[in-house]
Amino acid sequence: MAADANTWDAGFVAALLDRLPPSRRGSTVIGLSGLQGSGKSTLAGQLAAASRARGVEAQVLSLDDVYFGRRERGRLAREVHPLLRTRGVPGTHDVALLLATLESLRHASTTRPALLPRFDKGTDTRLPPSRWRRVTRRPALIVIEGWCLGVPPQPAAALAVPVNALERLEDRDGRWRRYANAQLAGEHAQLAARLDRLVMLQAPDWSVVTRWRAEQEQALHRRGAPQAMDAPALRRFLMHYERISRHALAVLPARADAVVPLDRKRRPGPLRLRR
């Protein structure tokens, strides 16, 4: 991967695509799971582009594009737990919409176009369907990328002890983390079951992930983006992700079909395939 983390080496992308060949008779669904700042969105786009360059139609779906908007998360905050107002954890995604979109892509045609959802993080809400992209051809390869894709639920006992100050002070009774964990066992597990292959971008540890995410935020600041967070806001925001991120780093390497180990500069090591 390049030092600016904006592109992956073309040779690496081609080699990964060779190991995950799409079917020409149906839609092969590849899940790309990576924590914040790991480059999964960029890699998903490059995989799809490389596939198209080989004459194999491909599309990308993102878990980020099916976040519930502010209004629905406000309802969840009132009815379930206030921390659900912040998008991020399982329970703040409309996984049913993503599953329906996946099914629609499998049958896309000029008479039955598939519409790909889009979420605008600037306005913190999903764009109206009239602004979603139309796909009129069934793709042979569908890449789904997401930060918690394929992550299984934790055992109930593991939820008892807070992992950070956010859980200790704002989720004293554990309702929020139990709710997110239940989503991993429910709709997120249904999504994982629809994957033909799961690829994990394996960060070295959680501390590196927080640094990568801070680099993303600094880039937003340089561009003058209004949604850019200062350091204290970012620290609190990342606490929402910490539990499931640490769990993913611990258990996902053994569950993924392919693991791409990343060093602290996001450079990929040798691809590891599950036997």
C-alpha positions in Angstrom: 0.0 0.0 0.0 1.2 3.5 -0.7 2.5 5.6 2.1 -0.4 8.0 1.8 -2.8 5.1 2.3 -4.9 6.2 -0.8 -4.0 3.3 -3.0 -3.0 -0.4 -2.8 -0.2 -1.8 -4.9 -1.7 -3.0 -8.2 0.3 -6.2 -8.0 -1.1 -7.0 -4.5 -4.7 -6.3 -5.7 -4.2 -8.6 -8.7 -2.8 -11.3 -6.6 -5.6 -11.1 -4.1 -8.2 -11.2 -6.9 -6.5 -14.3 -8.3 -7.0 -16.0 -4.9 -10.7 -15.0 -4.9 -11.9 -15.7 -8.4 -15.5 -14.5 -9.2 -17.9 -16.9 -10.7 -19.2 -16.2 -14.2 -22.4 -18.2 -13.6 -23.6 -16.3 -10.5 -22.6 -13.5 -8.1 -19.7 -14.3 -5.9 -19.9 -12.3 -2.6 -16.6 -11.3 -1.0 -16.6 -9.7 2.4 -13.8 -7.3 3.2 -13.5 -6.8 7.0 -11.1 -4.2 8.4 -11.0 -1.8 11.4 -11.1 1.9 11.0 -8.3 3.3 8.8 -7.2 0.0 7.5 -7.9 0.9 3.9 -10.8 -1.4 3.3 -12.9 1.0 1.3 -10.0 1.8 -1.0 -9.2 -1.9 -1.5 -12.8 -2.8 -2.2 -12.9 -0.2 -5.0 -9.6 -1.3 -6.4 -10.7 -5.0 -6.4 -13.9 -4.1 -8.3 -12.0 -2.0 -10.8 -9.4 -4.8 -11.3 -12.2 -7.3 -11.8 -13.9 -5.0 -14.4 -10.6 -4.6 -16.2 -10.6 -8.4 -16.6 -14.1 -8.3 -18.2 -15.8 -9.4 -15.0 -18.6 -7.1 -13.8 -18.2 -6.1 -10.2 -19.9 -3.8 -7.6 -19.1 -2.6 -4.1 -21.5 -2.4 -1.1 -20.5 -0.7 2.1 -21.8 -1.2 5.6 -21.3 2.6 6.1 -24.0 3.3 3.5 -26.7 1.6 5.4 -26.4 3.5 8.7 -29.6 4.6 10.2 -30.0 8.4 9.9 -30.2 10.8 12.8 -34.0 10.4 13.3 -34.0 6.6 13.6 -30.9 6.6 15.8 -32.6 9.2 18.0 -35.5 6.8 18.4 -33.1 4.0 19.3 -31.5 6.4 21.8 -34.8 7.0 23.5 -36.1 3.5 23.4 -33.0 1.4 23.9 -29.9 3.3 25.0 -28.6 6.9 24.6 -25.3 5.7 23.2 -27.1 4.5 20.1 -27.4 8.1 19.0 -23.8 7.8 17.7 -23.5 5.7 14.5 -21.0 2.9 14.6 -21.8 -0.2 16.6 -24.1 -3.0 15.3 -27.6 -1.8 15.9 -27.0 1.5 14.1 -27.0 -0.2 10.7 -30.0 -1.2 8.6 -28.7 -4.6 7.8 -32.0 -5.7 6.3 -31.6 -3.0 3.7 -28.1 -4.3 2.8 -29.4 -7.8 2.5 -32.2 -6.7 0.3 -29.8 -4.7 -1.8 -27.5 -7.8 -2.2 -30.5 -9.8 -3.4 -31.5 -7.1 -5.8 -28.0 -7.0 -7.3 -28.1 -10.8 -7.9 -31.1 -10.2 -10.2 -30.3 -6.7 -11.6 -31.4 -6.0 -15.1 -32.6 -3.1 -17.2 -36.2 -4.0 -16.2 -35.3 -4.6 -12.6 -32.5 -2.3 -11.7 -30.8 -2.5 -8.3 -30.5 0.7 -6.3 -27.4 1.1 -4.1 -27.9 3.0 -0.9 -25.7 6.0 0.0 -25.1 7.6 3.4 -24.0 11.2 3.7 -21.7 11.5 6.7 -21.7 15.3 6.3 -25.4 15.5 7.0 -25.4 12.3 9.1 -28.3 10.8 7.2 -29.0 8.5 4.2 -29.6 10.1 0.9 -33.1 9.6 -0.6 -33.5 6.6 -3.0 -33.8 9.1 -5.9 -30.1 9.8 -5.5 -29.0 6.1 -5.2 -27.0 4.6 -8.0 -28.9 2.3 -10.4 -27.3 -1.0 -11.5 -28.9 -2.6 -14.5 -26.5 -5.6 -14.9 -26.0 -8.5 -12.5 -22.4 -8.3 -11.2 -20.3 -11.5 -11.2 -18.4 -10.2 -8.2 -19.9 -8.3 -5.2 -17.5 -6.9 -2.6 -19.1 -5.9 0.7 -16.8 -3.9 3.0 -17.4 -3.1 6.7 -15.5 -2.6 9.9 -17.4 -5.3 11.9 -18.2 -7.6 8.9 -18.1 -11.3 9.9 -17.4 -10.6 13.6 -19.2 -13.1 15.9 -20.9 -12.1 19.1 -19.0 -12.3 22.4 -19.9 -14.7 25.2 -22.2 -13.1 27.7 -19.7 -13.3 30.4 -17.2 -11.1 28.4 -19.7 -8.2 28.4 -19.6 -7.9 32.2 -16.4 -5.9 32.5 -16.2 -2.5 30.8 -13.3 -2.0 28.4 -13.1 1.8 28.7 -14.4 4.9 30.4 -17.4 5.2 28.0 -18.7 1.8 29.0 -17.9 2.3 32.7 -19.6 5.7 33.0 -22.3 5.7 30.3 -23.3 2.0 30.1 -23.2 1.1 33.7 -25.8 -1.7 33.4 -24.4 -3.0 30.1 -27.6 -2.5 28.1 -25.8 -0.8 25.2 -23.1 -3.4 24.8 -25.6 -6.3 25.2 -27.8 -4.7 22.5 -24.8 -4.4 20.0 -23.8 -8.0 20.8 -27.3 -9.2 20.1 -27.1 -7.6 16.6 -23.9 -9.5 15.9 -25.8 -12.7 16.8 -28.8 -11.6 14.7 -28.8 -9.7 11.4 -25.0 -9.3 11.2 -24.7 -13.1 11.4 -27.3 -13.4 8.6 -25.1 -11.1 6.5 -22.0 -13.1 7.3 -23.7 -16.2 6.2 -24.3 -14.7 2.7 -20.6 -14.3 2.1 -18.8 -16.8 -0.1 -15.4 -15.6 1.2 -14.3 -13.4 4.0 -11.1 -11.4 3.8 -9.7 -9.7 6.9 -7.3 -6.7 6.9 -5.5 -7.5 10.1 -4.2 -4.4 12.0 -1.3 -5.0 14.4 -3.3 -3.9 17.5 -6.0 -1.5 18.7 -3.5 1.4 19.5 -2.5 1.5 15.8 -6.1 1.6 14.7 -6.7 4.7 16.9 -3.6 6.3 15.3 -4.9 5.5 11.8 -8.3 7.0 12.6 -6.6 10.1 14.0 -4.7 10.5 10.7 -8.0 10.4 8.8 -9.4 13.1 11.1 -6.4 15.2 10.5 -6.9 15.0 6.8 -10.5 16.2 7.3 -9.2 19.2 9.3 -6.7 20.1 6.5 -9.6 20.1 4.0 -11.7 22.2 6.4 -14.4 19.6 6.7 -17.1 20.8 9.1 -17.6 17.3 10.6 -13.9 17.0 11.6 -13.5 16.1 15.3 -11.0 17.5 17.7 -8.8 15.1 19.8 -11.1 14.8 22.8 -14.2 14.2 20.6 -12.3 11.6 18.6 -11.1 9.7 21.7 -14.7 9.5 23.0 -16.0 8.5 19.5 -13.4 5.6 19.2 -14.5 4.2 22.6 -17.8 3.3 20.9 -15.8 0.9 18.6 -13.2 -0.4 21.0 -14.9 -3.5 22.4 -15.9 -5.0 19.1 -12.6 -3.9 17.5 -10.5 -5.7 20.1 -12.8 -8.8 19.8 -12.4 -8.8 16.0 -8.6 -8.7 16.3 -8.7 -11.6 18.7 -11.1 -14.0 16.9 -11.5 -13.0 13.2 -8.1 -14.2 11.9 -9.2 -17.8 12.7 -12.6 -17.4 11.0 -11.6 -15.5 7.8 -10.9 -17.3 4.6 -8.0 -15.0 3.9 -6.0 -12.7 6.2 -3.9 -9.7 5.0 -1.6 -8.8 7.9 -0.8 -5.1 8.0 2.2 -3.4 9.6 2.0 -0.1 11.4 2.3 1.8 8.1 -0.5 -0.3 6.6 1.9 -2.3 4.4 0.5 -5.8 3.6 2.4 -8.9 4.5 2.0 -12.3 2.9 -1.6 -13.3 2.3 -2.6 -16.1 4.6 -5.3 -18.5 3.4 -7.4 -20.8 5.7 -6.9 -24.4 4.9 
